[in-house]
Amino acid sequence: MALLSGGVMLFVPELPSFFFQTSFFLLFTTVITYIYLQRTANPEDFVRLYLGMIALKLIVCLGYAALMATRDPAAVKGNILYFLVVYVVLTGVEVGFLYRNRNR
């Protein structure tokens, strides 16, 4: 996570005020989603659960982004930019691991 955060900081000009909270929140949601989906045995259930988890994750992340925007309106640009970049990267990593594990 430290390597990811350091790489993202190349694109974000300043340290976001919600840096640690966002890093922990996104890592936590990604790990929970991955673990939950790894425990599904049936491929039909996997697809249905994956789509449901992504929808739930998007709603929760939207709420978190709204919380960030209302708590620190002056730094909203840096916070949201950091959030989006880390979200996309972690989602890509999650999909890669799930794809690799499901195709064995």
N, C-alpha and C positions, 0 to 999 in steps of 0.2 A: 504494500500500500504506500510505503514511503517513496518507492521508486516512481509509482504512478503519480503521486502528489507532486514530486519534484519535477517530473516531466510536464505536468499540466501547468506548473508555475512558469514555464517558458512562454506560455501563451497568455497567461493572466498577469497583467502588469503589477499588481500589488497583492499582498496576502489578504484574502477575503476575511471578513470578520467572523464568518461561520465556518472557517476552514476545518477545524477539528470536529465540530458537530456534523458537518456535511460528510466528511471522510468516514466517520464512524457510522452514520446513518446509512449511507450507500453501501458500505461494506457489509453491514448487518443485514440489510434487506436482500442483498445479492446472495449471501451465504444461506440465509433462511430459505430463499426460493430454490437454490441449488439442492440443498439437503432434502427439502420436501419433495422435489421432483425426482430425485434419485431413488426415492423409496417406492415409486410407482412401478408396478410390474407389467401391467397391461399397456400395450402401445396406444390403444384407443383412449384409455384413461389419461395417458401421458399428454396427448395433444389437447384434450379438453382441459386438463388441469394447468398445462402450460399457458394456454390462452387466458384462463381465469386468473392465474397468478400474475401475468403481465398486466392485465386490466386492473387488478387490485393494487399492484405496485405503482402503476401510473397515477391512480387516484391518491394513494398515500403520498407519493412524491410531489404531486401538485399541491397537496395540503402543506407539505413541508416548505415548498417554494413560496407559497403564499405567506407562511409564517415568517420566513426570512425577509420577505419584502416588507411586511408590516413592522417587524422588529427593528430593522435598520434600513430605512429608505434611502439614506445617503450612499450606502455601499451596495445597493441592490444589483447594479450591473456586474461587479466583480463576483458577488456571491452566486448569482444565477449562471454566469458564464462558467465558473468553476464547477458548479453543480451539474450543468449539462454535459460538459466535457467528461467528467468522471462517470456520470451515469451512462453515457454512450460507450465508454471504454469498458466499464465493468459489465454491461449488458453483452457486449461482444465477447468478453472472456467467458461469461456464463454460458452463452450459446455455444461457443467453441467446445467447452468442457462437456456440456450435455450432448452435443452432436457426437463427439468422440466416444463417450461412454455408451451411448445408445446404439452405435454402429459396430460394436464389438460382437 
